[in-house]
Amino acid sequence: MFNMNQGMGGGGRNRSLYNPFGETQGWSNPALQGAISLPEKVMGLTCLLMICAIGGVWLGYAGGLNTVFESNSLIWFIAMFVLVIATQLLASQPVIGMVLFLAFGVVTGIVIAPLMQAIAYDGNQYIVYEALGATAAVTGGVTLYARTTTRDFSRIGGWLFGALLGVLVAMVIGIFVQSTPFQIFISAAACVLFSLFLLYDIQRVCMTRQGPPGSAIRMAMNVYLDIFNLFLNLLMILLMTQGGGSSRR
């Protein structure tokens, strides 16, 4: 997690039209200036990442970049990890930051392409739709709560990070245990954890009216990763409970 300085975004003439890097620019039509706030920028960029991820799934699956039969998942996973770091570091750089940001979204889709392909081959596409629906419902509910609650969740960041480390350790143990109930428990814990991360990050977005250059990109990446991990863990639970085959023991 990264720290953001809170500020108040005024409604004066200096506010700008949409700019993902948080910088102000002049515009010939004063009525359009300041039309989009930082939270709106973050939400727009998060949706843009989701579209890129869908394109990445298509590139990995139909485009053959990462398939079940010729899997390059490790390479793409490393690329995703590198892009996370590079985007966070260079988010404030015009053009470069945005290119890295969009590339990150595409690569996340490529990474999960083999999983989507395997589900399709097994005829379990409905599970993906169920996971998408559940993710949308949780995301909508958490967002609504974060925007309306008076409770301050800014202090739970450290606890969430500690819980994340615990879940990662449990995932490593799960590799050796190979128990479906234990795997379901881990995925359920991860769903709760990333729902709380989403609450934490959404509230930070709503409370931040102005930030340094690159703030919108960094915050959108955090929110996207919360939703992405929530979706994957919901999908794994549904696969283990409904998918049958090798997922069941």
Beta strands, then each sheet from edge to edge (+ up, - down):
end
